[in-house]
Amino acid sequence: MDANGLKPEDKVPATKKLGRADAERLAKGSSRLIVAKGKKVAEFEVGEQTSAAAIDAMLGPTGNLRAPTVRAGTTLLVGFNDEHYAEVFL
């Protein structure tokens, strides 16, 4: 992000664990969700009617929000995928 002149508005330290309620809050404040798990990428339409499957995809095996999680406008990215980060940020 620094290489492209992008600055985060907010950072949450890794020691603060974000759970299901936090994931739901983030999804409701977005319109598009992209979740990357390795090479697998899933996209969801989110908002007030966010599905349980979308929230489940955002959480890791411990029940915490997966990292990195980034919101760009109304798009929420969870996990990392070069192609989708480039699409959203560049």
Z-matrix of the N, CA and C atoms (Angstrom, degrees):
N
C 1 1.443
C 2 1.520 1 110.55
N 3 1.327 2 116.64 1 -40.76
C 4 1.457 3 119.84 2 179.50
C 5 1.525 4 111.48 3 -60.93
N 6 1.323 5 117.08 4 -37.47
C 7 1.456 6 121.10 5 -178.27
C 8 1.521 7 112.08 6 -62.83
N 9 1.326 8 116.96 7 -25.01
C 10 1.462 9 121.76 8 -179.60
C 11 1.516 10 112.42 9 -103.37
N 12 1.329 11 117.08 10 10.33
C 13 1.458 12 120.82 11 177.31
C 14 1.513 13 114.11 12 74.24
N 15 1.332 14 117.78 13 21.38
C 16 1.457 15 121.41 14 180.00
C 17 1.521 16 109.60 15 -94.44
N 18 1.318 17 116.77 16 135.24
C 19 1.455 18 122.13 17 179.99
C 20 1.515 19 109.78 18 -121.63
N 21 1.328 20 118.12 19 131.24
C 22 1.467 21 120.10 20 178.20
C 23 1.525 22 111.39 21 -71.39
N 24 1.319 23 115.71 22 144.35
C 25 1.463 24 120.58 23 175.34
C 26 1.515 25 110.92 24 -80.38
N 27 1.332 26 116.19 25 -30.81
C 28 1.453 27 121.03 26 -175.87
C 29 1.520 28 108.98 27 -147.61
N 30 1.319 29 115.74 28 141.51
C 31 1.458 30 121.27 29 175.54
C 32 1.520 31 107.84 30 -126.26
N 33 1.319 32 116.12 31 139.47
C 34 1.459 33 121.78 32 176.68
C 35 1.525 34 106.84 33 -114.93
N 36 1.328 35 118.10 34 124.44
C 37 1.463 36 119.18 35 -179.38
C 38 1.526 37 111.69 36 -65.06
N 39 1.318 38 115.83 37 150.45
C 40 1.465 39 121.40 38 -178.44
C 41 1.525 40 112.15 39 -63.01
N 42 1.320 41 117.08 40 -21.27
C 43 1.467 42 119.85 41 179.83
C 44 1.522 43 111.85 42 -72.63
N 45 1.318 44 117.73 43 -19.44
C 46 1.460 45 120.79 44 177.44
C 47 1.527 46 107.97 45 -88.62
N 48 1.308 47 116.47 46 114.61
C 49 1.457 48 121.06 47 -178.42
C 50 1.528 49 109.83 48 -86.62
N 51 1.321 50 115.87 49 127.55
C 52 1.458 51 122.12 50 177.80
C 53 1.517 52 107.92 51 -105.71
N 54 1.318 53 117.18 52 128.74
C 55 1.456 54 122.02 53 -175.19
C 56 1.513 55 113.95 54 -107.31
N 57 1.321 56 115.00 55 -158.40
C 58 1.464 57 122.98 56 -176.38
C 59 1.529 58 112.33 57 -58.94
N 60 1.332 59 117.12 58 -44.36
C 61 1.469 60 120.13 59 -179.20
C 62 1.526 61 110.86 60 -62.47
N 63 1.322 62 117.32 61 -38.07
C 64 1.463 63 120.93 62 177.33
C 65 1.522 64 110.87 63 -67.00
N 66 1.327 65 116.74 64 -40.95
C 67 1.464 66 121.36 65 178.35
C 68 1.532 67 110.17 66 -62.25
N 69 1.332 68 117.12 67 -42.91
C 70 1.470 69 120.96 68 178.53
C 71 1.523 70 110.99 69 -62.24
N 72 1.324 71 116.91 70 -42.24
C 73 1.467 72 121.30 71 179.88
C 74 1.529 73 110.41 72 -62.57
N 75 1.320 74 117.13 73 -44.78
C 76 1.462 75 120.82 74 179.12
C 77 1.528 76 111.27 75 -64.11
N 78 1.319 77 117.04 76 -42.43
C 79 1.466 78 120.66 77 -179.35
C 80 1.525 79 111.35 78 -65.89
N 81 1.318 80 117.45 79 -40.83
C 82 1.468 81 120.37 80 -179.65
C 83 1.523 82 112.05 81 -65.17
N 84 1.327 83 117.15 82 -25.90
C 85 1.458 84 121.03 83 178.61
C 86 1.521 85 113.18 84 -88.89
N 87 1.318 86 117.55 85 8.53
C 88 1.461 87 122.59 86 -177.96
C 89 1.525 88 109.52 87 -124.98
N 90 1.337 89 116.08 88 168.12
C 91 1.468 90 119.19 89 176.09
C 92 1.529 91 111.14 90 -116.04
N 93 1.326 92 117.23 91 -18.96
C 94 1.464 93 121.89 92 -178.37
C 95 1.526 94 107.92 93 -136.75
N 96 1.316 95 116.06 94 136.32
C 97 1.454 96 122.15 95 179.26
C 98 1.516 97 108.51 96 -125.68
N 99 1.338 98 116.60 97 128.29
C 100 1.454 99 122.67 98 175.37
C 101 1.518 100 106.65 99 -119.15
N 102 1.337 101 116.70 100 121.44
C 103 1.456 102 121.84 101 -179.46
C 104 1.525 103 108.54 102 -117.28
N 105 1.327 104 115.49 103 122.72
C 106 1.457 105 121.33 104 178.72
C 107 1.520 106 109.17 105 -111.21
N 108 1.332 107 115.21 106 127.48
C 109 1.466 108 122.06 107 174.41
C 110 1.519 109 105.79 108 -129.17
N 111 1.322 110 116.06 109 98.86
C 112 1.459 111 119.86 110 -173.85
C 113 1.517 112 109.31 111 65.69
N 114 1.314 113 117.45 112 -127.95
C 115 1.465 114 120.67 113 178.92
C 116 1.518 115 112.60 114 -88.79
N 117 1.327 116 116.98 115 -8.54
C 118 1.460 117 120.92 116 179.64
C 119 1.528 118 109.29 117 -83.13
N 120 1.326 119 115.24 118 132.73
C 121 1.458 120 120.59 119 178.65
C 122 1.527 121 108.23 120 -129.38
N 123 1.324 122 115.76 121 131.01
C 124 1.467 123 121.03 122 177.49
C 125 1.515 124 108.48 123 -122.84
N 126 1.324 125 115.56 124 141.40
C 127 1.463 126 120.91 125 177.19
C 128 1.519 127 109.05 126 -117.82
N 129 1.325 128 115.41 127 141.44
C 130 1.456 129 122.50 128 -179.89
C 131 1.520 130 109.05 129 -134.02
N 132 1.322 131 115.59 130 147.27
C 133 1.454 132 120.28 131 167.34
C 134 1.514 133 105.83 132 -90.58
N 135 1.310 134 115.63 133 126.77
C 136 1.459 135 120.25 134 -176.06
C 137 1.522 136 109.76 135 -126.16
N 138 1.278 137 116.48 136 -179.91
C 139 1.454 138 123.90 137 -176.94
C 140 1.509 139 107.59 138 144.67
N 141 1.297 140 117.64 139 -145.83
C 142 1.465 141 121.01 140 -178.69
C 143 1.528 142 112.27 141 -62.62
N 144 1.322 143 118.32 142 -29.74
C 145 1.469 144 122.17 143 -178.89
C 146 1.526 145 110.87 144 -105.77
N 147 1.312 146 117.77 145 52.49
C 148 1.459 147 122.19 146 -179.06
C 149 1.526 148 110.07 147 -74.35
N 150 1.324 149 116.31 148 133.10
C 151 1.466 150 120.66 149 -178.01
C 152 1.530 151 110.86 150 -77.02
N 153 1.309 152 115.33 151 156.93
C 154 1.471 153 121.47 152 176.26
C 155 1.523 154 109.66 153 -63.70
N 156 1.328 155 117.55 154 -33.17
C 157 1.465 156 121.04 155 179.17
C 158 1.532 157 111.03 156 -63.50
N 159 1.314 158 116.83 157 -38.39
C 160 1.466 159 120.60 158 178.19
C 161 1.523 160 110.57 159 -65.23
N 162 1.331 161 116.70 160 -44.99
C 163 1.466 162 120.57 161 179.21
C 164 1.526 163 109.75 162 -64.45
N 165 1.329 164 117.75 163 -43.86
C 166 1.462 165 121.43 164 178.79
C 167 1.525 166 111.47 165 -58.56
N 168 1.341 167 117.22 166 -38.54
C 169 1.461 168 121.28 167 -179.75
C 170 1.529 169 111.68 168 -65.74
N 171 1.315 170 116.84 169 -27.69
C 172 1.465 171 121.62 170 -178.81
C 173 1.524 172 112.79 171 -76.55
N 174 1.325 173 116.86 172 -17.53
C 175 1.457 174 121.23 173 -173.60
C 176 1.519 175 111.72 174 -100.41
N 177 1.324 176 115.07 175 144.47
C 178 1.460 177 121.06 176 176.43
C 179 1.514 178 110.30 177 -84.58
N 180 1.330 179 117.41 178 -176.59
C 181 1.462 180 121.84 179 -177.59
C 182 1.530 181 113.87 180 -63.43
N 183 1.327 182 117.63 181 -22.39
C 184 1.464 183 120.55 182 179.27
C 185 1.525 184 112.31 183 -87.91
N 186 1.334 185 116.77 184 -4.27
C 187 1.460 186 120.67 185 -178.94
C 188 1.515 187 113.63 186 89.92
N 189 1.325 188 116.75 187 5.67
C 190 1.463 189 121.16 188 178.43
C 191 1.522 190 110.39 189 -97.51
N 192 1.325 191 115.78 190 154.63
C 193 1.462 192 122.22 191 177.36
C 194 1.523 193 109.07 192 -59.46
N 195 1.316 194 116.35 193 131.80
C 196 1.459 195 121.59 194 -179.22
C 197 1.525 196 110.12 195 -72.39
N 198 1.320 197 115.19 196 153.22
C 199 1.457 198 120.85 197 -179.31
C 200 1.529 199 109.13 198 -117.56
N 201 1.306 200 118.00 199 152.50
C 202 1.452 201 126.10 200 -6.91
C 203 1.525 202 110.84 201 -76.84
N 204 1.295 203 115.61 202 153.98
C 205 1.465 204 122.39 203 173.51
C 206 1.516 205 106.95 204 -122.56
N 207 1.325 206 115.80 205 124.68
C 208 1.462 207 120.98 206 -175.47
C 209 1.521 208 108.95 207 -135.29
N 210 1.341 209 116.18 208 135.48
C 211 1.460 210 120.19 209 173.10
C 212 1.526 211 107.66 210 -109.60
N 213 1.326 212 115.16 211 128.14
C 214 1.464 213 122.30 212 176.34
C 215 1.517 214 106.59 213 -124.14
N 216 1.312 215 116.36 214 103.83
C 217 1.460 216 120.55 215 -174.95
C 218 1.518 217 108.72 216 66.19
N 219 1.336 218 117.05 217 -119.58
C 220 1.459 219 120.59 218 178.72
C 221 1.527 220 111.98 219 -104.59
N 222 1.339 221 116.83 220 9.53
C 223 1.460 222 121.57 221 178.23
C 224 1.519 223 109.13 222 -99.91
N 225 1.317 224 116.02 223 132.34
C 226 1.454 225 122.66 224 178.51
C 227 1.527 226 107.93 225 -113.31
N 228 1.336 227 116.28 226 124.92
C 229 1.457 228 122.11 227 178.43
C 230 1.516 229 108.49 228 -111.20
N 231 1.334 230 116.31 229 128.92
C 232 1.457 231 121.98 230 178.69
C 233 1.522 232 106.90 231 -124.43
N 234 1.331 233 116.54 232 128.75
C 235 1.458 234 120.42 233 -173.44
C 236 1.515 235 108.49 234 85.28
N 237 1.315 236 116.63 235 -178.93
C 238 1.463 237 119.33 236 -176.71
C 239 1.514 238 111.33 237 -126.63
N 240 1.339 239 114.17 238 133.18
C 241 1.457 240 122.77 239 174.59
C 242 1.524 241 106.70 240 -148.29
N 243 1.346 242 117.49 241 116.91
C 244 1.468 243 122.33 242 -176.54
C 245 1.521 244 113.17 243 -50.51
N 246 1.316 245 115.62 244 -47.58
C 247 1.468 246 120.88 245 -175.27
C 248 1.530 247 111.38 246 -60.82
N 249 1.309 248 117.34 247 -45.71
C 250 1.449 249 120.01 248 -177.46
C 251 1.528 250 112.02 249 -74.01
N 252 1.322 251 118.28 250 -34.54
C 253 1.463 252 119.84 251 174.89
C 254 1.527 253 109.85 252 -62.79
N 255 1.327 254 117.02 253 -43.51
C 256 1.462 255 120.64 254 178.47
C 257 1.521 256 110.92 255 -62.36
N 258 1.329 257 117.21 256 -41.25
C 259 1.468 258 121.83 257 179.89
C 260 1.525 259 111.31 258 -61.41
N 261 1.312 260 116.65 259 -42.90
C 262 1.468 261 121.17 260 -174.73
C 263 1.526 262 111.72 261 -80.50
N 264 1.331 263 117.79 262 -39.62
C 265 1.458 264 120.08 263 -171.80
C 266 1.515 265 115.68 264 -97.63
N 267 1.318 266 119.06 265 -20.59
C 268 1.463 267 119.26 266 -176.07
C 269 1.490 268 112.98 267 -109.91
